[in-house]
Amino acid sequence: MNMEEDIKILIRFPNKEMTAKEYIQFSKKILQQLKAFSDDFKTLYAWGSEVNAGKYLKDDLSDFESTVFEQLNDKEIAYMNPDKSNKNFTLDSKCFIGYSNTYSTNKDYKLDKISITIGAGKDKAKKEDVGILNFQFSKSLQHKLNLSKLIELLEFCIDLVNPVYAIISSFKFTNKVNKEDDNIEIGWITYIDNKGVANLLPKDIGKKIFPNGSVVFWLSKEKALSTDDKAVEKAIQIRNILGEKGLLNYPS
């Protein structure tokens, strides 16, 4: 299986402006909860965007604030601060492109490794500027990613960030199914926070409806890849049904 067929989790949640301090606290809370959720996240590294910026995080995350603050600082960006003349990076800074950092459970992608990317806090964010929570899994973990395990992690993350939508799929599959102008995509497993969706879904797919009317649905018990013509056809059918009702747009 090539990387384009690797299964990933892409979660999109409502964004809001954040200072660097708020983003760091937001990210730390997510990672603390993941560590409590599963031993898969027991060990964590923070990476930053520069070569050699990666750092092992202490088990209690007591060094999280200082580590991530240093990793977030981009000297080419003019940050927005309470003192408008100060363009330097501070804990009170806001950023027009928001903040993003990546964490992982291992250094080596050749070993069992889960990478977690958290992006949020875009300044003056529009409704389509959603925050992101992404999970990528190493090759060694791909065969272990079964439906129940993935939905369990997804449901946990739904409670954490209250997403607009989420997909669990391969890039090649979603690229084959979805239109470029769709804000919400259909994957092997899809979550949509819209109570109008559940009753429009075909009867022959799996689904779980949450108390608020949102729904997670899946095309098959086994992974749906781009080579699975039946799954692709079913996903396109769902895309067309929901698209005609305007349900693939972010809520106002």
C-alpha positions, 0 to 999 in steps of 0.5 A: 500500500502506498502512502496515498492509501494510508488511513488517516483521521482528519477532524475539523472543528469550529475555530476561534481566535487564540493567543499563543498561550490559549493555543498551547493550553488547548493543545496540552489539554487534548494531549493530556486527554489522549494520554489518559485515553490510551497507552498508545499515546503514553510517550510523546514528542513535540516537533516544531517546524525547524530541523532538529527542533523535535523534543521528547516531552516529559510524561507529566507534560510539565515542560510542554508550555516552554517547549511548544512556545519555543517551537511556535516562534516564527521569526518571519511573522509579524505577530499581533500583540496588545502593544501594537508596536510590538511584532515579536512573539509573546504568550499574548500574541495572535497570528493571522495564520493561526498556530499549528504543531505536530506531536508523535508517539515515536521518533522513527516512522519505521516503528509503530508511530502515531502523529498528531497535528493540532492547528487552531487560533487563526486571527479573525477566523471565518466560518470556513477556517476550521481548526484541525486535529489530524492523526497519521499512522505509520506503515507498521500500524496500518494493518491494526486499524480496524473499524471499532478501534478507529471509531472509538478514537473518533468518538473520544475526539468528538467529545474533546473538540466538538467537530463540524465533521471528520473523516477516516480514510485514505487520501486517494479514496477521498480524492476519487470521491469528493468535489473540490468545492465541497467543504465536507468530504465523504470517506470510509468513515465519516462524522457530520454534526448535522441532524439532517444527515442521518435520515438521508443515508442509504439503509445498507451502510453502518451508522451511529446517531448521537443524542444531538442528531449528529451521525457517524457512518461507515461504508464497510466493516473493512477498509474502503480504499480507492480500488474498492469500486463498490465503496467508491460508488456508494460514497459518491451516491452519499456525496450526491444526496447530501450535496443536493441538500446543501449538507456538505457546506459548513454550517453558518 
